[in-house]
Amino acid sequence: MPKPQAAKAKLLDASLALIREKGFSAMTVDDLCARAGVTKGAFFHYFKSKDELGVAAAEHWSAVTGALFEQAPYHQPGEPLDRVLAYIDFRRGLLRGEVSEFTCVVGTMVQETYGQHPQIRDACAASIFGHAGTLVEDIAAAMAAHDLHDDWTAESLAAHTQAVLQGAFILAKAKNDVGIAVESVDHLRRYVELLFLQRADVKTQTTKLRSKR
């Protein structure tokens, strides 16, 4: 028999795998206990319901992925735009293996639960937007470095990166093909490069033209 806290950890880890494989709605408590190797009594000791488990799964996903991204190498470049682009490259590198191995747990859950389970929806939103928030500082620094003052914000671009990634996961599921997700992330990288570098080129050319007058 697993120790009490070990049983909870097993249930949470199993929930992440099953939500990716089957979806939250299709996952049953019996499935979860079988995958975790614990009894239903252990499940109900820690979670009053499947919905409560859903909230805990979203929070667990945030903790697991947060640790991964915190230690990732995309933080290393000295220039902020290089860090933003390295983040996108890092996300591209995670797109490998079976679809269920790289898709997002909270993205999957929120699509199924947003209308009927507001607590799960809110937990998924906290996870998605919390991760997006980790990009804001670098994006804002890149905007300052490239003297960009526009009608969009660092927060909105950070959220857009997640919109593209979540959409890429959906397309990969629809075609059962990682390739289309990779293409979407490649388009995201090109978009961010153009957003910063093309705008900087336009400003440079404008400055040169004015200096010749």
C-alpha positions as CSV (number, residue, x, y, z in Angstrom):
1,M,0.0,0.0,0.0
2,P,1.4,3.4,-0.9
3,K,1.9,5.9,2.0
4,P,-0.8,8.5,2.4
5,Q,1.0,11.4,0.8
6,A,2.5,9.1,-1.9
7,A,-1.1,8.0,-2.7
8,K,-2.2,11.6,-3.3
9,A,0.9,12.3,-5.5
10,K,0.2,9.1,-7.5
11,L,-3.4,10.2,-8.0
12,L,-2.4,13.7,-9.2
13,D,0.3,12.3,-11.5
14,A,-2.1,9.8,-12.9
15,S,-4.7,12.5,-13.5
16,L,-2.3,14.4,-15.7
17,A,-1.6,11.4,-17.9
18,L,-5.3,10.4,-18.2
19,I,-6.6,13.9,-18.9
20,R,-4.1,14.1,-21.8
21,E,-5.0,10.7,-23.1
22,K,-8.8,10.6,-22.6
23,G,-9.9,14.0,-21.5
24,F,-11.3,15.0,-18.2
25,S,-14.9,14.0,-18.9
26,A,-14.0,10.5,-20.1
27,M,-11.7,9.9,-17.2
28,T,-13.5,8.0,-14.4
29,V,-12.5,7.7,-10.7
30,D,-12.0,3.9,-11.4
31,D,-9.7,4.7,-14.3
32,L,-7.7,7.1,-12.1
33,C,-7.4,4.7,-9.2
34,A,-6.3,1.9,-11.5
35,R,-3.7,4.0,-13.1
36,A,-2.4,5.3,-9.8
37,G,-2.5,1.9,-8.1
38,V,-4.6,3.1,-5.2
39,T,-8.0,2.3,-3.8
40,K,-11.2,4.4,-4.3
41,G,-11.1,4.9,-0.5
42,A,-7.8,6.6,-1.0
43,F,-9.2,8.8,-3.7
44,F,-12.2,10.0,-1.6
45,H,-9.9,10.5,1.4
46,Y,-8.2,13.3,-0.5
47,F,-10.9,14.5,-2.9
48,K,-14.6,14.9,-2.2
49,S,-15.4,14.6,-5.9
50,K,-14.0,14.4,-9.4
51,D,-14.4,18.2,-9.7
52,E,-12.2,18.8,-6.7
53,L,-9.6,16.5,-8.3
54,G,-9.9,18.6,-11.4
55,V,-9.0,21.8,-9.6
56,A,-6.1,20.0,-7.8
57,A,-4.9,18.6,-11.2
58,A,-4.7,22.1,-12.7
59,E,-2.7,23.3,-9.7
60,H,-0.4,20.2,-9.9
61,W,0.1,20.9,-13.6
62,S,1.1,24.4,-12.8
63,A,3.6,23.2,-10.2
64,V,5.1,20.5,-12.4
65,T,5.4,22.7,-15.6
66,G,6.4,25.8,-13.6
67,A,9.5,23.9,-12.3
68,L,10.3,22.8,-15.9
69,F,10.1,26.3,-17.4
70,E,11.9,27.9,-14.5
71,Q,15.0,25.8,-15.2
72,A,14.7,25.9,-19.0
73,P,17.7,27.3,-21.0
74,Y,15.6,30.0,-22.7
75,H,16.3,32.3,-19.8
76,Q,20.1,32.4,-20.6
77,P,20.4,34.8,-23.6
78,G,21.4,38.4,-22.7
79,E,19.0,40.2,-25.0
80,P,15.3,40.1,-24.0
81,L,14.1,39.5,-27.6
82,D,16.5,36.6,-27.8
83,R,14.9,35.2,-24.6
84,V,11.4,35.5,-26.0
85,L,12.4,33.7,-29.2
86,A,14.3,31.1,-27.2
87,Y,11.1,30.4,-25.3
88,I,9.3,29.8,-28.5
89,D,12.1,27.5,-29.7
90,F,12.0,25.7,-26.3
91,R,8.2,25.1,-26.7
92,R,8.8,23.8,-30.3
93,G,11.3,21.4,-28.9
94,L,8.7,19.9,-26.6
95,L,6.5,18.9,-29.6
96,R,7.6,15.3,-30.0
97,G,6.2,11.9,-29.4
98,E,2.5,11.0,-29.2
99,V,0.0,13.8,-29.1
100,S,-0.9,12.9,-25.5
101,E,2.7,13.4,-24.5
102,F,3.0,17.1,-25.4
103,T,-0.5,18.6,-25.2
104,C,-1.6,20.8,-22.3
105,V,-3.6,19.4,-19.4
106,V,-5.3,22.6,-18.5
107,G,-6.0,23.5,-22.1
108,T,-7.7,20.2,-22.5
109,M,-9.7,20.5,-19.3
110,V,-10.9,24.1,-19.8
111,Q,-12.4,23.2,-23.2
112,E,-14.5,20.5,-21.6
113,T,-15.4,22.2,-18.4
114,Y,-15.6,26.0,-18.8
115,G,-19.4,26.1,-18.9
116,Q,-20.4,23.6,-16.3
117,H,-17.5,23.7,-13.8
118,P,-16.4,27.2,-13.0
119,Q,-14.0,26.2,-10.3
120,I,-12.1,24.0,-12.7
121,R,-12.3,26.7,-15.4
122,D,-10.8,29.3,-13.0
123,A,-8.0,26.9,-12.0
124,C,-7.2,26.3,-15.6
125,A,-7.2,30.1,-16.3
126,A,-4.9,30.7,-13.4
127,S,-2.5,28.1,-14.8
128,I,-2.5,29.4,-18.4
129,F,-2.4,33.1,-17.7
130,G,0.0,32.5,-14.8
131,H,2.4,30.9,-17.2
132,A,1.8,33.7,-19.8
133,G,2.7,36.2,-17.0
134,T,6.2,34.7,-16.8
135,L,6.9,36.0,-20.3
136,V,5.7,39.6,-19.7
137,E,9.0,41.0,-18.2
138,D,11.1,39.8,-21.2
139,I,8.5,41.0,-23.7
140,A,8.3,44.4,-22.1
141,A,12.1,44.7,-22.0
142,A,12.3,43.7,-25.7
143,M,9.7,46.4,-26.4
144,A,11.8,49.0,-24.6
145,A,15.0,47.8,-26.3
146,H,13.4,48.2,-29.7
147,D,11.6,51.4,-28.8
148,L,8.2,50.0,-29.5
149,H,5.2,52.0,-28.4
150,D,2.1,50.6,-29.9
151,D,-1.5,49.7,-29.2
152,W,-0.6,46.3,-27.9
153,T,1.0,45.3,-24.6
154,A,3.5,42.9,-23.3
155,E,0.6,41.1,-21.5
156,S,-1.4,40.8,-24.7
157,L,1.5,39.3,-26.7
158,A,2.3,36.9,-23.8
159,A,-1.4,35.7,-23.9
160,H,-1.2,35.4,-27.7
161,T,1.7,33.0,-27.5
162,Q,-0.5,30.8,-25.4
163,A,-3.4,31.1,-27.8
164,V,-1.1,29.9,-30.6
165,L,0.2,27.0,-28.6
166,Q,-3.2,25.9,-27.4
167,G,-4.5,26.1,-30.9
168,A,-1.5,24.1,-32.2
169,F,-2.4,21.4,-29.7
170,I,-6.0,21.3,-31.0
171,L,-4.8,21.0,-34.6
172,A,-2.4,18.2,-33.6
173,K,-5.3,16.3,-32.0
174,A,-7.6,16.9,-35.0
175,K,-5.0,15.5,-37.4
176,N,-3.2,13.2,-35.0
177,D,-0.1,14.8,-36.3
178,V,2.6,16.7,-34.4
179,G,3.8,18.3,-37.7
180,I,0.9,20.8,-37.9
181,A,1.7,21.9,-34.3
182,V,5.3,22.5,-35.2
183,E,4.3,24.6,-38.2
184,S,2.1,26.7,-36.0
185,V,4.9,27.4,-33.6
186,D,7.2,28.2,-36.5
187,H,4.7,30.8,-37.7
188,L,4.5,32.2,-34.1
189,R,8.3,32.7,-34.1
190,R,8.2,34.4,-37.5
191,Y,5.4,36.7,-36.3
192,V,7.3,37.8,-33.2
193,E,10.5,38.4,-35.2
194,L,8.5,40.5,-37.7
195,L,6.7,42.3,-34.9
196,F,10.0,43.5,-33.4
197,L,12.5,43.5,-36.2
198,Q,10.5,44.8,-39.1
199,R,9.1,47.6,-37.0
200,A,12.6,48.5,-36.0
201,D,13.7,48.5,-39.6
202,V,10.8,50.8,-40.6
203,K,11.8,53.2,-37.8
204,T,15.4,53.1,-38.9
205,Q,14.5,53.8,-42.6
206,T,12.1,56.6,-41.5
207,T,14.9,58.2,-39.5
208,K,17.3,58.0,-42.4
209,L,14.8,59.6,-44.8
210,R,14.1,62.4,-42.4
211,S,17.8,63.1,-42.0
212,K,18.2,63.5,-45.7
213,R,15.6,66.2,-45.9
